[in-house]
Amino acid sequence: MIAYELPAPSERARELRERMSTFLREQVLPAEAEYLRWRQEAGAADHRVPPIVEELKEHAKAAGLWNLFLPAVSGLTQLEYAPIAELSGWSPDIAPEAINGQAPDSGNMELLHLLGTETQRRQWLRPLLDGEIRSAFAMTEPDVASSDATNIATRVERDGDEYVVNGRKWWTSGAMDPRCAFFILMGKSDPAAAPHRQQTMVLIPRNTPGVTVVRDYPVFSHHDQHGHAEVRFDDVRVPVDNIIGEEGGGFAAAQARLGPGRIHHCMRALGAAERALSLLVARAQARTAFGTALANQGVVRQQIAESRIEIEQARLLCHHTCHVIDTAGNKAAKDLVSLAKVAVPRAALNVIDRAIQVHGGAGVTDITPLAAMWGWHRAMRLFDGPDEVHIQSIAKAELRRLPASN
């Protein structure tokens, strides 16, 4: 059932949203040129963080805009965090990390907060929360269809007081960054168990013998600063104390991690869509063709209107999903998360594509952020579960909800 009236945000949440808006407008967006200049001069193979990001992190901490994604730390609900995360989506390369809400670290922090031991929290979670290190999540594999997590082939085998890990991962986001201190890896520990009890998650420090970061994969020829790496694990040994949760609990842990992660991606995608629409409108008002501003052309006006409609629809779905997470938990919101994970990237891509079209040739270059935004949000239809898997889950839920009548 749809809850048509969402609760109003607290005064603190409204204040933080205003602070984030000011931070974005006055510090983050003006820093984009320096960020891009530094990365271009360093080259695509250099995955060090541009110094401007570390400066912005300090400003965000001083403004109280830090670790807001984690309700247990921030005191915000997911619904209250949503507008803040949306604003960070305006500048996806900089803003999420500036407020320490970037993937995959935010998901790893949630996982360690939920399932980590006291030692794991002290050694790994605390530095992540402080923004001192980064991390990676190693789940997707090149040799199997990773849209089905039960396919995972990487082995995690018990040998006395250690686990031995062998396998190959790719799209391990964050692994190219020199600050990446550890991986959370999902592998198969018991092939004879029930399909959803075969997997186990372990924490692997990056400097463990046998870990090889092979290469970075670009997204539509664009190399992100943090990287999306192929990583080999050859007879990698870690203590059994490095298990995340329990043996055989990897699949359930992954779902607990990916639920909030998916909705956070959707929140940021809304911000990208809003920025694309603002660029579309500005271009339409400033550009003249056939004797009149583009904004006076009926086809362009329709593109503007359709974009606003799709953004508002996607936002309502995203916020409703957040409200269900807040009030009934991740499990109750599972189907809504799938709905949002399909609908929001579609809406964002539609808006970005219209903005590219109105910009003409400039839209497909790096003169504007549109091309990079399109590439990332097109990839979003694959990561954290491809559209087809979520659509199948949605259909199954609907069939259960509406049984066949006689």
N, C-alpha and C positions, 0 to 999 in steps of 0.2 A: 504493500500500500504506500502511496506517496504522501509524505507529510508536506502539506502546502505552505505551512508557516514555520520558518526556521527561527531559532532563538536569536535574539539580538546579541551582538558581541559585548563583552564587558568593557568598561571604561578603559581599563589597561590595554585590552586588545585593540581598541580604536586608537589609543595613543601610539601604540607600537606600529600600527599600520601607517599612521601619519609620519612617524619617524622614518619608517622604511621608504616612504614616498620621497621625503626630503633627501634622505641618504642616496637614493637612486638618482634623483634629479640633480643634486648638487655635487655628488662625488663619484658615483659609479659611471654614469653615462659620459661625463667629461674625461674619465680615465680610459675609455675604450681606445682612443687613438694612441695613447702611450703603450697600452697593452699590445695592440696590434703591431706597432712599430718595433717594440722589443722582440716579439716573436718572429717577425719578418727578418730582422737583422740576425737573430740567433739561428734561424733556420728550422725547418720542420723536424729535423732529427734531434734537436735540443729540447728536452722535455722539462727543463728547469722552470720553476714558476717565475713569471715576470715580477720584479720587486714591487710594482705598484699594487699587486694583489695583497702582499703582506702589509703594506701600508693601509689598505682599505680594511683589512681584518682588524687592525688596531682601532680604527675609527668606529667600526661596527661594535666592537666590544665596549668602547666608551659610551656608545649610544644605547647600550642594552639590547642590541640586535644580534644576539649570539645564542646558538643552540635552541632556537625557537621551535624547531621541528619536533623536539622530543617532549611530549606533554609532562612527563615526570620531572623534567628539568625546568621547562619554561612556565608550566602552569597553564598553558593555553590548550584549548581543545583543537582538534584537527580543523573544525570549522572556523575557529578564530585565526588559526595559522594560515588558512587558505589564501586570504587576500595578501598576506605578506609574501608567501611563496610565489603568488602570481606576479607580484612586482619584481621579484628576483628573476622571473622568466623574461623580462625585458632585455636583460643582458646576461644570457646564459653562460658565457665563458667566464664571467667575473663575479656577478652578484651572488649566486648560490654559495660559492666558496667564501666570499667576503663575509657572509653571515654564518658560515660553517654548516650549511644545509645542503651540501653538494652530494650527488651520487658518485660512487657507491658507498662513500663513507657514512652518510646518514643511515643507510640500511644496515651497515655493519655495526654502527653504534647502537641502533635499535636492537639488533640481535644480541650483542654483548650485554646490553642493559637487561634484556629479557632472560637470557639463558647463560650468560657468562658466570664463571666462578669469581670469587673475590680476587684471586690472583690475576685472572684474565682482565678483570675490570681495572685493577690497579695498574697493570703493566701495559695494557693496550687501549682500553676504553678511555682512561683519564687523559693520555696524550692526544687522542683523537678529539675529545671534547674540548681540549685546550687549543686545538689547531696546530699542534707541534709536529704531527706526522700525518701521513695519508695511508690508505689501505686499498685493497682490491678484493673483488669477489669472483672466485673462479668456479663457474658452474657450466657454462656453455662449452661444447666440444665440437671439433671439426669433423670427427669421424662418425658421429651419430646425429640423428634428428633431435636436437635439444628442445624442440617444442614439446616433446614428451620427456619430462624430467626423469621418468623411470628408465629411460634409455641409457642413462649415464654409464660410461664404460670405465672411467678412471677407478682404479682399485684402491681401497683403504683397508689394509689387512693388519690384523692384530698380530704382533710378535712379541710376546712377553709384556714388558712395560712400555712398549712403543707401538705406534702405527707406522706401517710402511706404505707409502703412496707412490703409485705408478700411473702415469697417464699424460694426456695432452689436452690443454684447454686453449680456447681463443676467445676474443672479445672480452678479455679480462681487463675491464676498464680500471684505470688508475695505476696499472703495473709499470708503465714507462716513467712515471714521475719519480725522481730520485728520493723524494720524501716517503715513498711507499715502503712501509716497514713490515707489513705482513699481508698474507692472503687468508681469506676464509674460503676453504675449498669443500665442495660437495662431491663425494665419491661413493662407489658401491662397496659396502662392507660385507654383505651377505646375499649373494645371488640366489640362494635357496629360500629366502624369506618371502613373505607376501610382497607384491610389487611396491607398495608404499612404505615398506619397512626395510628395504634393502640398502638405503642410503644413510650415510653418516657425514656430518660436517666436522672438519678439523681446522684448527688455526695453525698456519705454517709461517714462521718468520721468513722474511725474504732472503736472508743470508744463509738459510739452511742448505747444507751440501745436497746437490742433486736438483736444485731449482735453477732452471735456465729460462730467462726471458728472451725469446727467440727474435721477435720482431713486432713492430707496430702495424696495425691495420688502419688505413685511412677510411673515412666516411665520405664517399663521393669526392675522392682525391684530397680531402682536407684532413690533416693530421692534428688532432686535438692535443693540447698541452699535456694532459694527463695520460693520453694514449689508450689504445684498445689493443692489448697485446696477445700474442700467442705465447704460451708458457708450457715448458716441459717439466714434468716431475719424474725423475729417475731414481728409484730406490730412496726416496726422501723419507727420513725417519724423524718422527716427532714423538714426544712423551704422550702417553695416554691421557695425561692431564690436559692436553691441548684439544680434547674433544669439545665441541659446542653442543651443550645439551646432553643427549644420551645416544648411545650406539643404536642405530636403526631409526633415529628420530630426525634424520636429515631432511626428508621430504616435508614433514610438518614444520620444521624450522624454516625451510625455504619459503613456505607459504606465509608464515608469520612475518617474515622479513619482506617479502615481495608485496604483500597487501598494502601497507602504508607507503612503500616505495612507489608503487604504481600510481596511487592517488597524488603523491607529491609531484611526480612527473606531469600528471594532468594539470595540477595547479600551475606549474611553471609554463606549460604549453599555452594556457590561457593568456599569460603575460606576453608570450611571443606573438600570439594572435592580436592582442591589443596593440602592440607596437607596430605590427605589420599594417593594421588598419589605420593607425595614426600616420604612418608613412604614405599609405595609399591616398588618404584624404589630403595631406599636404601637397603631394605631387599633383593630384587632380586640380587643386586650387591654383597651383603655381604654373602649370604647363598649359600652353595654348596650342591648339591644333585646329585647322580649318576655320580660323577667325574667332574662336571662342575658347574659354577655359575648358579643360577636360571635364571639370566638375559640372559643366552645363550639358554634357552629353548624356543622353538617357541611359545608354548602356553602362556608363561609368557610375551613374547614380544607382543603378540597379545593383552593381557590384558592391557598392558601399552599403546599401541597405541589406543585401543578402549576408554580408559579412557581419554586420551588427546582429542580425537575427541569429546566426549560427553561434556567435560568441555567447550571447545571452542564454541560449538553449544549453550549450555545453557547460556554462558556469553553473546554471541551476542544477544540472545533473551532478556535477562535481561537488557542489555544496551539499546537496541532499545526501550523497554518499558519505561525505565527511560527518554529517549529522548522525547517520546510522552507525558509523564507526564509533563515534563518541558515546552514543546512548545504548547501543546493543552489542558492540564489539566487532572485531575484524571478520569473524565467521559469519555473522548475520549480514554483513555488508558485501560478502564475497561476490554475489551476482551483480550488485551495483558497481563494484569496482571493475568488473569485466565490461559492463555497459560503458562506463566512463573511459576505460582504457581504449575502447574502440571509437567512441563518439568524439572525444576531445581532440585527439590527434587529427582525425578527419577534418574537423572544423578548422583547426589551426592551419592545416595544409591548404585548405580551400582559401582561407583568407590570405595566407602568404602568397599563394599562387596568383591570386587576383592582384595583389600589390606588385608582384614581379611584372605582370602583364602591363599594368598602368605605367610602370617605370620604363618599359621598353628595354632596350639593350642594357641600360644601367642596372636593371633588375637581376641580370644573370652574372654580374661581375661582383667583385668585392668592394665596389664603391659604396654599396649599401650593405647592411647585414642580412638582407633578404635571402640571398642564395645559401649562405651558411645555415640560416634558420630553417630553410626548406629541407636541406640535407639532413639535419638532425631530427626534425619532426617526421620526415619520411622513414628514417631508421626507427623511430619510436613505434611504428606499426609492426616492428619485428621484435625489439627487445622487451624483456619482461613478459613474454608470451605474445606470439603473433596474433593478428586479428582473427585468423581462422579458428584458433584454439579458444579464444574468448567467445567468439560467436557460437561455437559448438556448446560451450558451457551455458551461455545464455539460453539457447534453444532447449537444452535439456531441462533447465530450471523452469522454463515456461511450460514444457510438456508435463512436468510434474505438477505444476500449479493448476493446470487446466486439463484434468484427465478427460479421456474420450467419453462423450455422453452416449447413452443407449439410443 
